[in-house]
Amino acid sequence: MDRSKQSVSDQAGFSFFGGENITDPFPLFAHLRASGAVIPIPNPLGGSGGTWIVTQMEEAIQVLKDHARFTVDPSSLDGHQDIRRTLAETAEASAPATFFTGKSMLFVDEPDHKRLRGLVSKAFTPRYMESLRPRVQEIADELLDQVQAQGRMDIVKDYAYPLPINVISEMLGVPLEDREQIRVWSEALARGLGYERQDPAVVAHMSAFGEYTARLVADKRKRPAEDLISQLIAIEEEGDRLNEDELISMITLLIFAGHETTSNLIATGTLMLLDHPRQWEKLQADPGLVPSAVEELLRFNGPATASGPRYATEDVELGGQRIKKGDIVIPVLKSANRDESRFTDPEELDVARRIKRHLAFGHGIHMCLGAPLARVEGDVAFGTLVKRMPNLKLAIPRADIAWHFTLSSQSLASLPVTF
């Protein structure tokens, strides 16, 4: 191990979860990128194993695509602490599995990953997602119609959350009256679970989410409909189907991931545009730039701070560092997406930028299944704001905006605006 790099995190006053890093982690990421592509940090679990963050794109891609040497499933590594197993043991024995405690696509590699993803991937093709555009547009217009006369709204509560949750709920067949409760569970999971924090109070929300999903599945078995949950219950793919735990884990994942990431994209992206009024004016002058603006907003300050942790299955050299078997390796997506070796003026927001690749949706076999849907929703959400609310402005001082930040994700608590 390079001892000079080992102390970088200490020299930086390393903390992802306090001080100025909550609202603006990018100066820290730039400092770490300049220090190296792979940087040791204190073990977030407090164990003796090594933990590394990957700050630059080339090495991040290497980790994300090499699932043989960097696995998402530590269960095969003797003696390794697994947060998901700990949470499952903390939950009541009778509690149904969720995507965080059960067998979901997030936490398995091949061949299980291919089987699980294959059973749902046909519902998330770019062609099918594009076919949803008219309905996404209807929902966006309905949401803005509700606040139009007020002259003000909270982008998070009134637009960024309800747009994607309504879309994914309609796809899955989730009742309208349950969507507010799902928001409560989702917020608890997003802010209380992670490899850097283990909040026991969130276990109750996790169990309730699983129990709700189990009841929903039971109801669909009795009364199947034209929705994705009913399809998942009935589907056969080369003689295979999801067992009950896999089914409930999959549905909780689709509900959660189907709206949380896009909600953060819409809310944070709106703030970034308000922070850069010339870019907002550029979109108004040329709404045809909206698709490229979505990609740039994903690159510039995407919803996911870092990917899920990978665990080295063998000793490996990465970015000039010696990673030992069992070490935790965390690709920091927000840092890689501002890699100076890959982007011109990466600290500048440019809605007309043509991007060949970014890592906002990850990379490799675990790349976000819902990326095509997120792009359609982002395109509609920002295009509709540009068209209908050209005079959008912050309703509170910029310094008063509150963030929720973990190493997994970054989100706005609220975003009051006038128009």
C-alpha positions in Angstrom: 0.0 0.0 0.0 1.2 3.5 -0.8 1.5 5.1 2.6 1.5 8.7 1.1 -1.9 8.0 -0.4 -3.1 6.2 2.7 -3.1 9.5 4.6 -5.0 11.5 2.0 -8.4 11.0 3.6 -7.0 12.3 6.9 -5.4 15.3 5.2 -8.7 16.1 3.5 -10.5 16.1 6.8 -12.3 13.2 5.3 -16.1 13.0 6.0 -18.8 12.4 3.4 -21.5 13.0 5.9 -20.8 16.3 7.7 -20.1 20.0 7.2 -19.9 21.5 3.7 -19.7 18.0 2.1 -23.4 17.5 2.6 -24.3 20.4 0.3 -21.2 20.3 -2.0 -19.0 17.2 -1.9 -17.3 18.1 -5.2 -14.3 20.0 -3.9 -13.5 17.0 -1.8 -13.9 14.7 -4.8 -11.6 16.9 -6.8 -9.0 16.8 -4.1 -9.2 13.0 -3.9 -9.1 12.7 -7.7 -5.9 14.7 -7.8 -4.4 12.4 -5.1 -5.1 9.2 -7.0 -7.6 7.0 -8.7 -8.0 4.7 -5.8 -7.9 6.1 -2.2 -8.1 4.2 1.1 -10.7 5.5 3.6 -11.7 4.4 7.1 -13.7 1.2 7.1 -17.4 2.3 7.3 -18.3 -0.9 9.2 -15.5 -0.4 11.7 -13.9 -3.7 10.8 -10.3 -4.6 10.1 -10.6 -5.0 6.3 -9.6 -2.4 3.9 -12.0 0.1 2.2 -11.2 2.0 -0.9 -13.0 4.7 -3.0 -12.5 4.9 -6.7 -12.4 8.5 -7.9 -11.6 8.3 -11.6 -13.6 6.9 -14.5 -11.3 4.4 -16.0 -10.8 2.5 -12.7 -14.5 2.9 -11.8 -15.5 1.2 -15.1 -12.9 -1.5 -14.4 -14.5 -2.3 -11.0 -18.1 -2.1 -12.3 -17.7 -4.4 -15.2 -15.4 -7.0 -13.6 -17.9 -8.9 -11.6 -15.5 -11.9 -11.3 -12.9 -10.0 -9.3 -15.3 -7.4 -7.7 -18.5 -9.0 -6.5 -21.6 -7.3 -5.1 -22.2 -10.4 -2.9 -19.8 -10.8 0.0 -21.5 -14.0 1.3 -18.9 -16.2 -0.4 -16.1 -14.4 1.5 -15.4 -16.1 4.8 -15.9 -14.0 7.8 -17.0 -10.9 5.9 -19.5 -8.6 7.6 -22.6 -8.3 5.5 -25.0 -5.4 6.4 -27.9 -7.1 4.6 -27.5 -10.2 6.6 -27.3 -8.2 9.8 -30.5 -6.3 8.9 -32.3 -9.5 8.0 -31.3 -11.0 11.4 -32.5 -7.8 13.1 -35.9 -8.0 11.4 -38.6 -10.3 12.7 -38.2 -13.8 11.5 -41.6 -13.8 9.8 -41.0 -10.5 7.9 -41.0 -10.9 4.2 -37.8 -10.2 2.3 -37.2 -6.9 0.6 -34.7 -5.9 -2.1 -32.2 -5.1 0.7 -32.5 -8.4 2.7 -33.7 -10.8 0.1 -32.3 -12.1 -3.2 -32.5 -9.2 -5.6 -30.6 -8.2 -8.7 -28.7 -5.6 -6.7 -26.8 -8.2 -4.6 -26.1 -11.2 -6.8 -23.8 -11.8 -9.8 -23.9 -14.3 -12.6 -25.6 -16.7 -13.1 -28.4 -15.6 -10.6 -28.3 -12.0 -11.8 -28.9 -12.9 -15.4 -31.8 -15.1 -14.4 -33.5 -12.5 -12.2 -32.9 -9.6 -14.6 -34.0 -11.6 -17.6 -37.4 -12.2 -16.0 -38.2 -8.5 -15.9 -36.0 -6.9 -18.6 -38.6 -7.3 -21.3 -40.8 -4.8 -19.5 -38.0 -2.2 -19.5 -37.0 -2.0 -23.1 -36.3 1.4 -24.6 -39.1 0.9 -27.1 -41.6 0.2 -24.3 -40.4 3.0 -22.2 -40.8 5.4 -25.1 -44.4 4.2 -25.6 -45.1 5.5 -22.1 -44.1 9.1 -23.1 -47.7 10.3 -23.7 -48.9 9.1 -20.3 -45.8 10.6 -18.6 -46.7 13.9 -20.3 -50.3 13.7 -19.1 -49.1 13.1 -15.5 -46.6 16.0 -15.7 -49.3 18.4 -17.0 -51.8 17.2 -14.4 -49.3 17.9 -11.6 -48.5 21.4 -12.9 -52.2 22.1 -13.5 -52.7 21.6 -9.8 -50.3 24.3 -8.8 -50.5 26.7 -11.7 -52.9 29.2 -10.0 -50.8 29.3 -6.8 -47.7 30.8 -8.4 -45.5 28.7 -6.2 -44.8 25.0 -5.4 -42.4 22.7 -3.9 -40.6 20.9 -6.8 -39.9 17.8 -4.6 -43.3 17.3 -3.1 -45.5 18.6 -6.0 -43.6 17.4 -9.1 -40.3 15.5 -8.7 -41.8 12.8 -6.4 -45.3 12.3 -7.7 -44.3 12.1 -11.4 -42.2 9.0 -11.3 -44.1 7.3 -8.4 -47.3 7.6 -10.4 -45.6 6.2 -13.5 -44.0 3.1 -11.9 -47.2 2.5 -9.7 -49.3 2.4 -12.8 -46.9 0.0 -14.5 -46.8 -2.3 -11.5 -50.5 -2.0 -10.5 -49.9 -0.2 -7.1 -53.1 1.4 -5.8 -53.2 5.2 -5.9 -54.1 5.5 -2.2 -50.9 3.6 -1.1 -48.4 5.9 -2.8 -48.0 8.3 0.1 -47.1 5.5 2.4 -44.6 4.2 -0.1 -43.0 7.6 -0.1 -42.5 7.3 3.7 -41.0 3.9 3.4 -38.8 4.9 0.5 -37.4 7.9 2.2 -36.6 5.9 5.3 -34.8 3.2 3.2 -32.9 5.8 1.1 -31.6 7.7 4.2 -31.3 4.9 6.8 -29.7 2.0 4.9 -26.2 1.8 3.5 -22.8 0.5 4.1 -21.8 3.6 6.0 -24.8 3.8 8.4 -27.1 1.2 10.0 -30.1 2.8 11.6 -32.0 0.1 13.5 -35.2 2.2 13.4 -35.4 1.7 9.6 -35.8 -2.0 10.0 -39.5 -1.4 11.0 -40.1 0.5 7.7 -38.3 -2.2 5.8 -40.4 -4.9 7.3 -43.6 -3.0 6.7 -42.7 -2.4 3.1 -42.1 -6.2 2.7 -45.4 -7.0 4.4 -47.3 -4.6 2.2 -45.7 -6.1 -0.9 -46.6 -9.6 0.2 -50.2 -8.5 0.6 -50.2 -6.9 -2.8 -48.8 -10.0 -4.4 -51.5 -12.1 -2.7 -54.2 -9.8 -4.0 -52.8 -10.0 -7.6 -52.8 -13.8 -7.4 -56.5 -13.7 -6.7 -57.3 -10.9 -9.1 -54.7 -10.6 -11.8 -54.7 -7.5 -14.0 -52.9 -5.9 -16.9 -49.9 -4.8 -14.8 -46.3 -5.9 -14.3 -46.8 -7.5 -10.9 -49.4 -9.8 -12.4 -47.0 -10.6 -15.3 -44.2 -11.4 -12.9 -46.4 -13.8 -11.0 -47.4 -15.6 -14.2 -44.2 -15.3 -16.2 -42.4 -18.4 -17.5 -38.9 -17.9 -19.0 -37.3 -21.2 -20.2 -39.1 -23.0 -17.4 -38.0 -20.6 -14.7 -40.0 -18.2 -12.5 -39.5 -16.1 -9.4 -40.0 -17.9 -6.1 -42.0 -16.0 -3.4 -39.0 -14.3 -1.7 -37.5 -13.4 -5.1 -40.8 -12.0 -6.3 -41.3 -9.8 -3.2 -37.7 -8.6 -3.3 -38.0 -7.8 -7.0 -41.2 -5.8 -6.6 -39.9 -3.8 -3.6 -36.9 -3.0 -5.7 -38.9 -1.9 -8.7 -41.2 0.3 -6.6 -38.2 1.9 -4.8 -35.7 2.2 -7.6 -38.5 3.0 -10.1 -39.1 6.4 -8.6 -36.4 7.4 -6.1 -33.6 8.0 -8.6 -35.7 9.9 -11.1 -37.2 12.0 -8.3 -33.7 13.0 -7.3 -32.8 13.7 -10.9 -35.7 16.0 -11.4 -35.4 17.9 -8.2 -31.6 18.3 -8.2 -31.5 18.9 -11.9 -34.0 21.8 -11.5 -31.8 23.3 -8.8 -28.7 23.0 -11.0 -30.5 24.8 -13.8 -31.6 27.6 -11.4 -28.0 27.8 -10.2 -26.9 28.3 -13.8 -29.5 30.8 -15.3 -27.7 31.0 -18.7 -28.2 27.3 -19.1 -31.8 27.6 -18.2 -32.2 30.4 -20.8 -30.4 28.3 -23.3 -33.0 25.5 -22.8 -35.8 28.1 -23.2 -34.3 29.3 -26.4 -33.9 25.8 -27.8 -36.1 23.1 -26.1 -34.6 20.6 -28.5 -31.6 20.6 -26.1 -33.6 19.0 -23.4 -32.4 15.4 -24.1 -28.8 16.4 -24.0 -29.5 18.5 -20.9 -30.8 15.4 -19.1 -27.6 13.6 -19.8 -25.5 16.6 -18.7 -27.5 16.9 -15.5 -27.0 13.2 -14.8 -23.3 13.7 -15.3 -22.9 17.0 -13.5 -24.8 16.0 -10.3 -26.6 12.7 -10.8 -28.8 11.1 -8.1 -26.4 8.3 -7.1 -23.3 9.5 -5.2 -21.7 6.1 -5.4 -22.5 2.6 -6.6 -23.1 -0.2 -4.2 -20.0 -1.6 -2.7 -17.9 -4.2 -4.4 -15.9 -6.8 -2.6 -12.5 -8.1 -4.0 -12.7 -11.8 -4.5 -8.9 -12.0 -4.9 -5.8 -9.8 -4.4 -5.8 -7.3 -7.3 -3.8 -4.3 -8.5 -6.1 -1.3 -9.1 -5.0 2.3 -9.8 -1.5 1.6 -8.4 -2.9 0.2 -5.2 -2.8 -3.3 -3.9 -6.4 -4.4 -3.1 -6.6 -7.5 -0.8 -9.2 -10.2 -1.0 -12.3 -9.2 0.9 -11.6 -5.4 0.7 -14.5 -3.1 0.1 -14.2 -1.1 -3.1 -16.6 1.8 -3.7 -16.8 3.5 -7.1 -17.8 7.2 -6.5 -19.9 7.9 -9.5 -20.2 11.7 -8.9 -16.4 11.9 -8.8 -15.9 9.8 -11.9 -18.4 11.9 -13.8 -16.2 14.9 -13.3 -13.0 13.2 -14.2 -10.8 15.9 -15.9 -9.2 13.3 -18.1 -12.6 12.4 -19.7 -14.5 15.7 -19.8 -13.6 19.2 -20.9 -14.3 21.7 -18.2 -16.1 19.0 -16.1 -17.0 21.5 -13.3 -19.1 23.5 -15.8 -22.7 22.7 -16.5 -23.3 22.8 -20.3 -26.8 21.6 -21.5 -25.5 21.4 -25.0 -22.6 19.1 -24.1 -22.4 15.9 -26.2 -21.6 13.1 -23.8 -20.3 9.7 -25.0 -20.4 8.1 -21.6 -21.2 8.9 -18.0 -21.7 6.6 -15.0 -24.8 8.1 -13.4 -26.7 4.8 -14.1 -23.6 2.6 -13.3 -21.9 0.3 -15.8 -21.7 -3.4 -16.6 -24.3 -6.1 -15.7 -25.6 -4.0 -12.8 -26.3 -0.9 -14.9 -29.7 0.5 -13.9 -32.5 -1.4 -15.5 -34.8 1.6 -15.4 -32.4 4.0 -17.2 -34.6 4.2 -20.3 -37.6 5.1 -18.2 -35.6 7.7 -16.2 -34.5 9.3 -19.5 -38.1 9.5 -20.8 -39.3 11.0 -17.5 -36.4 13.4 -17.2 -37.0 14.6 -20.8 -40.7 15.1 -20.2 -40.2 16.7 -16.7 -37.7 19.3 -17.8 -39.3 19.9 -21.2 -42.6 20.7 -19.5 -41.0 23.0 -16.9 -39.3 24.9 -19.6 -42.5 25.3 -21.6 -44.9 26.0 -18.9 -42.8 27.8 -16.2 -40.2 29.9 -17.9 -40.0 32.3 -15.0 -39.1 29.6 -12.4 -37.1 31.0 -9.4 -36.1 29.9 -6.0 -38.6 30.9 -3.3 -36.0 30.8 -0.4 -32.4 31.8 -0.1 -30.0 29.4 -1.8 -28.2 28.8 1.5 -31.4 27.6 3.2 -31.9 24.6 0.9 -31.6 21.3 2.9 -30.0 18.2 1.5 -30.1 14.5 2.5 -26.7 13.0 1.8 -25.2 9.5 2.1 -22.4 7.8 0.3 -25.2 6.1 -1.7 -27.3 9.0 -2.8 -27.9 12.7 -2.5 -31.4 14.3 -2.5 -33.2 17.5 -1.7 -35.5 17.7 1.3 -37.6 20.3 -0.5 -37.2 22.9 -3.3 -39.7 25.8 -3.0 -40.0 27.8 -6.2 -42.1 30.6 -7.6 -43.1 31.0 -11.3 
